[in-house]
Amino acid sequence: MENYWNIIVEAYSGYADWLWKQVIHPDWNNFFDWVIALSAFFFLLEIIKPWRKDQPLFRKDFWLDLFYIFFNFFIFSLIFWKAAQEVLVTAFNDFLGLFGLENAVMLQMDQLPVWAYYLILFVVGDFISWWVHRLLHFVPFMWKWHKVHHSVEEMGFAAHVRYHWMENVVYWTFRFIPLTMLGADLVDIFGIHVFNVAWGHFNHANITVNPRISGGVLGALIGLGLASLYLDGLWMGVGLVAGSAAVGALVLGPFMRYIFNSPEMHIWHHVSELPRNHPDGINFGITLAIWDYIFGTAHVPFSGRDIELGFPGLAKFPHSFLGQLIYGFGKDKDS
């Protein structure tokens, strides 16, 4: 027990030190800086060209959602989750030790090309998250937690991170063992995590984007990644990024909304009145949309720009942060 107590203390102090350095020392590798930059970028897009032009820039619960960004990404880990993670990881490794195993890595992913390794981590992680998202809708006690996210009535980029703190626990728990078996570590996941945060902000933002543009942006990002891995010359890298952007726009563009989630698709996930043939939810995609088309849960009947968001009984749902913090434990007023 003393060992676990030391882990808790070290995890808390270590994370506090890490977070403080993230705040005071801007750097390309700082997740804090990426969150600020991405949030500012999508907020700027909402100012320049909003999809729902009649929706206020500072929409309903805008400041609540902005606080959720810092709470779910940083504050929650500081006060509880980082220490809990370290304890759970240590307990899992101790459990493996009972069987003479040092770790749960089952596949030698480091033998693959770097691009293939990251692609597999991204696709596997997204697939697991898609199924977890379905569970949050199908399992009654999990749905209570997930209702916090669906209490959004006016959509905007920051709504991406309005979710119950228990979702951090649920997603991490289900993703931990599969990704551990692939040999993933924090260094590997960082870039993927930043990409997923960016796409999550995009899915919830009050914008609409031509799929050829989003295809071009994705192509440019792929080109940038390949250039950083395999090229040294500046102009060769610029050429690769430009060429990849062109290929992404022309080749991926027509299929982007079938491969990747989008604001036009995700807003239907938040529709107040679900279709009769999908009473437990539609469009569960996190970053990728392909899973919904494969498993028959995709639903985009027409432009959802002005549809009503939420769920039945939303008026009785707590709209304060503290009310949502404790929601799902005990008897709830809107149940």
C-alpha positions as CSV (number, residue, x, y, z in Angstrom):
1,M,0.0,0.0,0.0
2,E,2.9,2.4,0.8
3,N,4.1,1.9,-2.8
4,Y,0.7,2.9,-4.2
5,W,0.6,5.9,-1.9
6,N,4.0,7.0,-3.2
7,I,2.7,6.6,-6.8
8,I,-0.3,8.9,-6.0
9,V,1.9,11.6,-4.4
10,E,4.5,11.5,-7.2
11,A,1.8,11.5,-9.9
12,Y,0.1,14.5,-8.4
13,S,3.2,16.5,-7.9
14,G,4.6,15.4,-11.3
15,Y,1.5,16.4,-13.2
16,A,1.2,19.7,-11.4
17,D,4.8,20.5,-12.3
18,W,4.2,19.4,-15.9
19,L,1.0,21.5,-16.3
20,W,2.7,24.6,-14.8
21,K,5.6,24.3,-17.3
22,Q,3.1,23.8,-20.1
23,V,1.5,27.1,-19.2
24,I,4.6,29.3,-18.7
25,H,6.8,27.8,-21.4
26,P,5.1,27.8,-24.9
27,D,6.4,25.0,-27.1
28,W,5.4,23.0,-30.1
29,N,5.2,19.9,-27.9
30,N,2.9,21.5,-25.3
31,F,-0.6,20.1,-25.3
32,F,-1.9,23.1,-23.4
33,D,-0.7,25.4,-26.2
34,W,-2.3,23.2,-28.9
35,V,-5.6,23.3,-27.1
36,I,-5.5,27.1,-26.9
37,A,-4.4,27.5,-30.5
38,L,-7.0,25.1,-31.9
39,S,-9.8,26.7,-29.8
40,A,-8.8,30.2,-31.0
41,F,-8.6,28.9,-34.6
42,F,-12.1,27.4,-34.7
43,F,-13.6,30.4,-32.8
44,L,-12.1,32.6,-35.5
45,L,-13.7,30.5,-38.2
46,E,-17.1,30.8,-36.4
47,I,-16.7,34.6,-36.4
48,I,-15.7,34.8,-40.1
49,K,-18.1,32.4,-41.7
50,P,-20.7,30.9,-39.3
51,W,-23.0,28.2,-40.6
52,R,-25.9,29.2,-38.4
53,K,-25.8,32.9,-39.0
54,D,-28.6,33.7,-36.5
55,Q,-26.9,31.9,-33.7
56,P,-25.1,34.3,-31.3
57,L,-21.3,34.2,-31.3
58,F,-21.4,33.8,-27.6
59,R,-24.1,31.2,-27.8
60,K,-26.0,29.7,-24.9
61,D,-23.6,28.1,-22.4
62,F,-20.6,29.3,-24.3
63,W,-18.6,30.1,-21.1
64,L,-19.6,26.8,-19.5
65,D,-18.2,24.9,-22.5
66,L,-15.1,27.0,-22.4
67,F,-14.5,26.1,-18.8
68,Y,-15.1,22.4,-19.7
69,I,-12.2,22.6,-22.1
70,F,-9.8,23.4,-19.2
71,F,-11.6,21.1,-16.7
72,N,-11.7,17.9,-18.8
73,F,-8.3,18.3,-20.4
74,F,-6.3,19.6,-17.4
75,I,-8.0,20.3,-14.1
76,F,-9.6,16.9,-13.7
77,S,-6.3,15.2,-14.3
78,L,-4.7,17.5,-11.8
79,I,-7.1,16.9,-8.9
80,F,-7.8,13.2,-9.5
81,W,-7.3,11.3,-12.7
82,K,-3.6,11.4,-13.3
83,A,-2.9,9.8,-9.9
84,A,-5.7,7.3,-10.5
85,Q,-4.3,6.3,-13.9
86,E,-0.8,5.7,-12.4
87,V,-2.3,3.5,-9.7
88,L,-4.3,1.5,-12.2
89,V,-1.4,1.0,-14.6
90,T,0.8,-0.2,-11.7
91,A,-1.9,-2.5,-10.5
92,F,-2.3,-3.9,-14.0
93,N,1.4,-4.5,-14.3
94,D,1.5,-6.1,-10.9
95,F,-1.3,-8.4,-12.0
96,L,0.6,-9.4,-15.1
97,G,3.6,-10.1,-12.8
98,L,1.7,-12.8,-11.1
99,F,1.8,-14.7,-14.4
100,G,5.5,-13.9,-15.0
101,L,4.7,-11.2,-17.6
102,E,6.5,-7.9,-17.7
103,N,4.1,-6.1,-20.0
104,A,1.0,-6.7,-22.2
105,V,2.6,-5.9,-25.5
106,M,1.6,-8.6,-27.9
107,L,2.6,-7.1,-31.3
108,Q,6.0,-5.8,-32.3
109,M,4.7,-2.7,-33.9
110,D,8.1,-1.0,-33.8
111,Q,9.1,-3.2,-36.7
112,L,6.6,-1.5,-39.0
113,P,7.3,1.7,-41.0
114,V,6.6,4.7,-38.8
115,W,3.6,5.9,-40.9
116,A,2.0,2.4,-40.7
117,Y,2.5,2.3,-36.9
118,Y,0.7,5.7,-36.4
119,L,-2.0,4.8,-38.9
120,I,-2.8,1.6,-37.0
121,L,-2.8,3.3,-33.7
122,F,-5.2,6.0,-35.0
123,V,-7.6,3.5,-36.7
124,V,-7.7,1.1,-33.8
125,G,-8.1,3.8,-31.2
126,D,-10.9,5.4,-33.2
127,F,-12.7,2.1,-33.6
128,I,-12.5,1.4,-29.9
129,S,-13.8,4.9,-29.2
130,W,-16.7,4.4,-31.6
131,W,-17.9,1.3,-29.7
132,V,-17.4,3.1,-26.4
133,H,-19.5,5.9,-27.7
134,R,-22.3,3.4,-28.6
135,L,-22.1,2.0,-25.1
136,L,-22.6,5.5,-23.6
137,H,-25.9,5.6,-25.5
138,F,-27.0,1.9,-25.0
139,V,-26.1,1.3,-21.3
140,P,-28.6,3.3,-19.1
141,F,-26.2,4.4,-16.3
142,M,-23.6,5.4,-18.9
143,W,-26.2,7.3,-20.8
144,K,-26.9,9.4,-17.7
145,W,-23.3,10.6,-17.8
146,H,-23.4,11.1,-21.6
147,K,-26.5,13.3,-21.3
148,V,-24.2,16.1,-20.1
149,H,-22.7,16.2,-23.6
150,H,-26.1,16.1,-25.2
151,S,-27.4,19.0,-23.1
152,V,-25.9,21.3,-25.7
153,E,-28.7,23.4,-27.2
154,E,-26.6,25.6,-29.5
155,M,-23.6,24.0,-31.2
156,G,-20.1,25.5,-31.2
157,F,-16.5,24.3,-31.1
158,A,-16.2,24.2,-27.3
159,A,-19.3,21.9,-27.0
160,H,-16.8,19.2,-28.1
161,V,-15.4,19.1,-24.5
162,R,-18.7,19.5,-22.5
163,Y,-18.8,16.0,-21.2
164,H,-19.2,14.3,-17.8
165,W,-15.9,13.5,-16.0
166,M,-16.8,9.8,-15.9
167,E,-16.4,9.7,-19.7
168,N,-12.6,10.2,-19.1
169,V,-12.7,7.1,-17.0
170,V,-14.8,5.0,-19.4
171,Y,-12.9,5.9,-22.6
172,W,-9.5,5.4,-21.0
173,T,-10.5,2.1,-19.3
174,F,-11.7,0.6,-22.6
175,R,-8.8,1.9,-24.7
176,F,-6.0,1.1,-22.2
177,I,-5.5,-2.7,-22.7
178,P,-5.9,-2.8,-26.6
179,L,-3.5,0.1,-27.1
180,T,-1.1,-1.2,-24.5
181,M,-1.0,-4.5,-26.5
182,L,0.0,-2.5,-29.5
183,G,2.9,-1.0,-27.6
184,A,1.5,2.5,-27.6
185,D,3.0,5.1,-25.3
186,L,2.4,8.8,-24.5
187,V,4.9,10.0,-27.1
188,D,3.2,7.9,-29.8
189,I,-0.3,9.1,-28.9
190,F,0.5,12.8,-28.5
191,G,0.2,13.7,-32.2
192,I,-2.9,11.5,-32.7
193,H,-4.5,13.1,-29.6
194,V,-3.9,16.6,-31.0
195,F,-5.4,15.6,-34.3
196,N,-8.4,14.1,-32.7
197,V,-9.0,17.2,-30.6
198,A,-8.7,19.3,-33.7
199,W,-11.3,17.2,-35.5
200,G,-13.6,17.1,-32.5
201,H,-13.5,20.9,-32.4
202,F,-14.2,20.9,-36.1
203,N,-17.2,18.5,-35.8
204,H,-18.9,20.7,-33.2
205,A,-18.0,24.1,-34.7
206,N,-20.6,26.4,-36.2
207,I,-19.1,26.2,-39.6
208,T,-19.7,24.2,-42.8
209,V,-16.7,23.2,-45.0
210,N,-16.6,22.0,-48.6
211,P,-15.3,18.4,-48.5
212,R,-12.7,19.2,-51.1
213,I,-11.2,21.8,-48.7
214,S,-11.2,19.4,-45.8
215,G,-9.7,16.8,-48.1
216,G,-7.0,19.3,-49.1
217,V,-6.3,20.1,-45.4
218,L,-6.0,16.4,-44.5
219,G,-3.7,15.8,-47.5
220,A,-1.5,18.7,-46.4
221,L,-1.3,17.3,-42.9
222,I,-0.3,13.9,-44.3
223,G,2.3,15.5,-46.5
224,L,3.7,17.5,-43.6
225,G,4.0,14.3,-41.5
226,L,5.7,12.4,-44.3
227,A,8.1,15.3,-45.0
228,S,9.1,15.5,-41.3
229,L,9.8,11.8,-41.3
230,Y,11.6,11.3,-44.6
231,L,12.8,14.7,-46.1
232,D,15.5,17.2,-45.0
233,G,15.3,19.9,-47.6
234,L,12.8,22.8,-47.1
235,W,11.7,23.1,-50.6
236,M,11.3,19.4,-51.1
237,G,9.1,19.4,-48.0
238,V,7.0,22.3,-49.3
239,G,6.5,20.5,-52.6
240,L,5.4,17.3,-50.9
241,V,2.9,19.2,-48.7
242,A,1.5,21.1,-51.7
243,G,1.3,18.0,-53.8
244,S,-0.4,16.1,-50.9
245,A,-2.9,18.9,-50.5
246,A,-3.8,18.8,-54.2
247,V,-4.2,15.0,-54.1
248,G,-6.3,15.2,-50.9
249,A,-8.6,17.8,-52.5
250,L,-9.1,15.9,-55.8
251,V,-9.0,12.3,-54.6
252,L,-10.2,12.4,-51.0
253,G,-12.5,15.4,-51.4
254,P,-15.5,13.5,-52.9
255,F,-15.4,10.9,-50.1
256,M,-14.4,13.0,-47.1
257,R,-17.9,13.0,-45.5
258,Y,-18.1,9.2,-45.8
259,I,-14.6,8.7,-44.3
260,F,-14.4,11.5,-41.7
261,N,-16.9,13.0,-39.3
262,S,-18.0,16.5,-40.1
263,P,-20.2,19.3,-38.6
264,E,-22.9,18.4,-41.2
265,M,-23.0,14.8,-40.0
266,H,-22.3,15.2,-36.3
267,I,-25.0,17.8,-35.7
268,W,-27.5,15.0,-36.4
269,H,-25.9,13.0,-33.5
270,H,-27.2,15.8,-31.2
271,V,-30.7,16.0,-32.7
272,S,-33.5,16.2,-30.0
273,E,-35.9,13.8,-31.7
274,L,-34.1,10.6,-32.9
275,P,-35.4,8.6,-35.9
276,R,-37.7,5.7,-35.0
277,N,-35.4,3.1,-36.4
278,H,-32.5,4.4,-34.3
279,P,-34.0,5.2,-30.9
280,D,-30.6,4.9,-29.1
281,G,-28.6,7.2,-31.3
282,I,-27.0,7.8,-34.7
283,N,-23.7,9.0,-36.1
284,F,-21.5,7.8,-33.3
285,G,-18.3,8.6,-35.2
286,I,-15.5,10.3,-33.1
287,T,-13.1,11.3,-35.9
288,L,-13.9,8.7,-38.6
289,A,-17.4,8.3,-40.1
290,I,-16.8,5.0,-41.8
291,W,-17.8,2.9,-38.8
292,D,-21.3,4.4,-38.9
293,Y,-21.7,3.6,-42.6
294,I,-20.3,0.1,-42.0
295,F,-22.6,-0.7,-39.1
296,G,-25.7,1.0,-40.4
297,T,-25.9,3.9,-37.9
298,A,-25.2,6.8,-40.4
299,H,-28.1,9.2,-40.7
300,V,-27.9,12.5,-42.6
301,P,-31.4,12.9,-44.3
302,F,-30.9,16.6,-45.1
303,S,-29.1,19.7,-43.9
304,G,-29.3,19.7,-40.2
305,R,-28.3,23.3,-39.8
306,D,-31.4,24.4,-38.0
307,I,-32.6,21.2,-36.2
308,E,-33.5,21.2,-32.5
309,L,-30.7,19.8,-30.3
310,G,-30.8,18.0,-27.0
311,F,-33.1,15.3,-25.7
312,P,-36.6,14.9,-24.2
313,G,-36.7,16.3,-20.7
314,L,-33.8,18.7,-21.3
315,A,-35.6,21.6,-19.5
316,K,-35.3,19.7,-16.2
317,F,-31.6,18.8,-16.8
318,P,-29.1,20.7,-14.6
319,H,-27.5,23.6,-16.5
320,S,-24.8,24.5,-13.9
321,F,-21.4,22.9,-13.9
322,L,-21.8,21.7,-10.3
323,G,-25.2,20.1,-11.1
324,Q,-23.7,18.3,-14.1
325,L,-20.6,17.3,-12.1
326,I,-22.6,15.1,-9.8
327,Y,-25.3,14.1,-12.3
328,G,-25.8,10.4,-12.8
329,F,-25.1,9.4,-9.2
330,G,-28.3,8.8,-7.1
331,K,-31.8,10.0,-8.0
332,D,-31.9,12.6,-10.8
333,K,-34.7,15.1,-11.0
334,D,-35.2,14.7,-14.8
335,S,-35.3,10.8,-14.6
